[in-house]
């Protein structure tokens, strides 16, 4: 089971159809996406989260999908497809038309249309076509973002403030009308605490406790015909600063490279147009010689053949790096030529293939409870 099954299966449950998660029929479904709540992270701190832990003991663990990053994962959740189809192949990726790196959470401008960059119909659009209400609940700052327009189109966006208010608003959607409803709610607080302080920090644990308290209140308010799923876009591992790899200090690794995208635990490197096949092969081999002991290093063609991005549309192929460096050990890759002190201060990280990053919980409440 994968994250891409969660929202699609919830819609099928509302329609009374069989689904990949074997969810029972409901009239109202709520999906809470907790950014950064890996299965490993939750299990390690389950003593601080009674409501989450109670469901964890009978929960499934599913895979987020590669790369384990928010832009790609949420697009997979809301379209029911893999990155090779929806087109959001990393935290940042090459925009081939404009020959630039596009940061897909916050880097949108008039040069790139979210409605066409994200290529697939959303589950919300399918819900509306079926006569169901489709709602997304989130903070005001995300309402008009390019990312929201890319991955939440078809949903009515409802603004709510605190985490408790967002979860409560999501539950109330199903209790304000007889019309069947599919509601998505986003919680970034845990991920923010993890990036700033590490997931093993007191701040992360406090954010988990706040999440659990808000969820406990909401679960008690669920109607009999209302099911709630809690899942995540990725897990997280802590990377100390001394484990940063400054790849620009080996200039032979950057011969012919025009753009560096992805994120510190999953680099995507793009050659200049016109770089010869021989040079491309040499640079790939240099990366392997340098980093194979602590990263998966592969070419675009090898990654596609291995199914890393699912089936890849021809329109998406050039967005994927010519070389992909996915951290295997507890390291993160940085380019010290670029001033990025905020990024290098980030402790909790994700993006690669480790179980800690890839495996996320699928917790069931209300009419979805096992």
N, C-alpha and C positions, 0 to 999 in steps of 0.2 A: 504494500500500500504506500502511496505517495501523497505529498501535500496537494498535488494537482487533483486528487480525488475528492478532497474534503468538501469544497463548496459545491462542486458538481453533484456529489452524492446527496448533499443536503437538499438541493433543488429537486432531485429525483424523489427524495423522501416526501417532500411536499406534494409532488405529483402522484404519490402512491406507487412509484415504480421501483423495480429492483435496482440496486446500486452496488458499487464496488465495496462500500463500507458496511453493507448489510444493515443500514439504518432502517428502523421501522417507519411506517407512515406517520407523519405529523402534519399539523396545519401551519405551524410557525416554526422556523428554524433560525437559530442565532449561531454565528461562528465568531468566536473571539480569537484573534490572532495576537499572541503575546510575543513581541519582538525579542528574540534572544533567549527564549526559554527552552534550552536543550533538554532532552530526556536525562542525560547524565547530570546536568546542572541541577535539575529539579530533584532527582533521586538523592543527590548529595546533601541537599538542604531541605528535604521533605519534612523534617521535624519542625520547620518554621512555617509550614503551609498545610494546615490540617485538611482543608477542603480539597486542595489539589492532591494531597497525598492519599486521601481516601479513594479518589478515583484512579490514582496512579496504580494502585495495587491490582486493578482489573482492566487497565488501559492497554491499548495497542501502542507500540512504538512504530512510527512511520518514518519515511525518508523525506527530507526536505527537497532534495534534488541538487544538482550541481549547476553553477557554483552556489555555495551556501551563503548567499547574500540577499539582502532585503528586496532590492529591485527585481531580481530574477525570481525569487521565491513568491513574492506577493503576486506578480504577474502570472505565475503558474497556478497559484491558488484561485485567482479570479477569472482565469480563462479555461482552466482544466487542461492546459497544454504545457509542454516543456519549452525551455528557452529557444530551442531551435525552430520552434513554430511561432511563438509570440514575439521573439526578437530581442528581448531584454537579456542579454547574455552575460551581464556582469554589473558590478557597481557602476563602473564606467566602461565604455566601449567605443570603438571607432564608428564615427558617422562618415561612411565612405563618400556620400554625396558632397559633403562640405569639408572633407579631409580634416577632421578634428576629432578630439576625444569629447564625448558627451557624457556628463555626469547625470545619471538617469533619475536620481531622487530629487535633485535640486538645480540642475544645470540647464534647464529648458529656456529657449528663447524663440524668436520668430523664425529662425532658420529651420527648425525641426517641428513638425506637427505631431503631437502626441497621438492623435487619432489614426495616423498612418504608421508611425514608428512602431507602436504596439499593434500587431497585425491581425489579431484574432478577436472574434466576438467575445464579450465577457459573459459570465454566468448571469450577471444582472440583466443584461440585454435579453438573454434567453428567458429569464424569469418574467420579465415584463411582457414579452411576446406570448407567454402562457397565461397571462392575466393575473399574475401574482405581483404583490408589492416587492420592490427591491430597494433596500435602504443600506447606506453606509454611514456609520457613526464615527466621528473623529474630532480632533481638535480643530479650531478655527484656522490655524496657520496652514493646514493641509488642504483646505477646501478648494482652493482655486489653483493648486499647483499643477504643473505639467504632468507630474507622475500620477496624480489623482485623475486627471483627464485621460491618461493612457490606460489605467488599470481598473478604474471604478466607473467607467462610463456605463450608463444605463441605470445606475443607482441614484436615488435621491439622497443627497448628502445632508446629514443632520449634525449640527455642531453641538458638542457638549464639552464641559470643562474638565473636571477632575476625572481620574480613572473610574471612581465609583459612579460619577454622574454619567459617564459614557456607557458603562455596562448597564446601568439602570435604564437609560434611554433606549438601549438596544432591546432589552426585555419588554419595555413598554410598547414598542412597535407592534408586537404580536397581541397586545391586549387592548389596543385602541381601535381595532376594526376586525370585522369578521373575514375580510379578504385575506387569503393565505399570504404569508410574508417570508422573505428571506432577508436576513439582516446580518451585516458584517460590522465588526467593531475592532478598532485597532488600538493596541496598548504599547507605546514605545518606551515606557519608563524603565523597564528592566534592562533593556539594551543600552539605554543611555547611562545607567548606573554602571553597567559592566564595562563599557568603553572607557569611561572616566576613571573608574576605580578598580576594575577587575571583578570577575564574577565571584571570587572568593572573599570579597571585601564585606565589611559590615553594611556598607551602603547598598550593595546588591541584595543582601539578605533583608534589609529593611524594605526595599522595593518589592521583594517577593511577599513579605508579610502584608504589605498594603494591598497588593493584588489579591491575595488569598482572602483578606477581610472583605474586600469589595465583591469578590465572587461569591463568598458565603452568603452575603445578604441577597444577591441577585438570584441565586439558586433557590432560596426559600420562597421567592416571589414568582417562580415559573408557573405558568398555567398547565393544566393536565395535558393539553395538546401542543405543548411547546418544548422543543428539544434544544439543548445548548451543547456545542462542541468547543473545546479549548485546545488550541494547537499553537505552533510556532513556525517561524520562517527559517530558523537555524538555531544551533547551540553556540557555545562560546568557549574559547580557551584563553588563559592568561599568558601573555608574551612579555617577559621582562625586556627592558631596553637593551640589555647586554646581548639579547638574542636577535637583535635587528641585523640584517645582512644588507650592507650598503653596496649594491651591485654595480653602481657606477664607478667604484674604485677599481674595477676590472674592465677597462674600456674595450677590450676585445669582445666582451659580451654584448656590446652595443653597436658593433659595426653594422652599418646599413639600417639601423633601427630609426624609424621616423616618429613613432608614438609608443608610449607606455600607458596602458590602461589596466582595468581590473581593480585590484586592491592588494594590500601588502601580503596577504596569504594566498593570492591567486593572480599573479601577474599575467597580463596579455600583451604581447609585444608585436608590433606591426612594422614590417619592412617598408622602406621607401619604394615607390613604384620604380621598376627598372633594375632593382638589385638582382643579380644573376642567381640562377638555381644553385650554382656552386657555392657562392657566398652564403646563401640561406642555409644550405646544408652544413657548412662549416660553423656558422654561428650556433645553430641548433646543437651540434656536437660539442661545442665549447661549453654551452650551458649544461649539457649532460655530464661532461667531465667535471665541471665545477660543483654542480648541485644535486646530482643523482642520489647522493647519500641522504639528503634531507628534503628532497622535493620530487614530485612527479614532473618530468619535463617531457613535453610532447609537441608535435607539430599540429597545426590545425587539422590536417587531413587525418592524422592518427586519432585525434580526439573525436572527430566526427565519426570515423569508422568504429570506434569503441563505444559510441552512443553516449558520450559525456553530456551532450546537450539534447538528447533525444533525436528524433528525425529532424534534419535541418533543411529548411526551405532554401532554395537558391538565393532568395532575397536577403537571407540572414547570414549566409556564409561569410561574406567579407567583413561582417561586424566582429567575428571571432578572431582572436589573435593568431598571427602566423606561428608564434611560439607561445605555449602556455606553461607557466611555472607554478605548480600547485604545491604548497608546502606540505611535506610529509611529517617533519619533526616540528617541534615548538619554536618556529622561527617566523619572522616576517621580513619582507623585502622592501627596501626603501631606496630612493634615488636622492643622495645627499646634495645633488646639484640644485634641487628644488627646495625652497624654504617651506618646510612642512612641520613646524614644531608642534602644532596641535595634533597632527596625525601621529607623530612619533611619541607623543605623550599618551596615546591610546593604549590601554592595558589589555582589556578584553577584546579579542579579535575572532574573525571567522572568515569563511570564503572557500576553504579547501575541502578535502575528502575525508578527514578524520571522523570517526564515529561521534566524537564530542560535538563536532560541527554539523554533521549530517542527520543525526537521529533526533527526532522531536516527538513529544508525546501527543496522543490523541485522546483527550479526556471527555467523557460523556456524562451529561446531566439531564435531569428532567425526563421528558419522554424518550430521550436517546439513551438513558442509563441502562447498563447491562444488568 
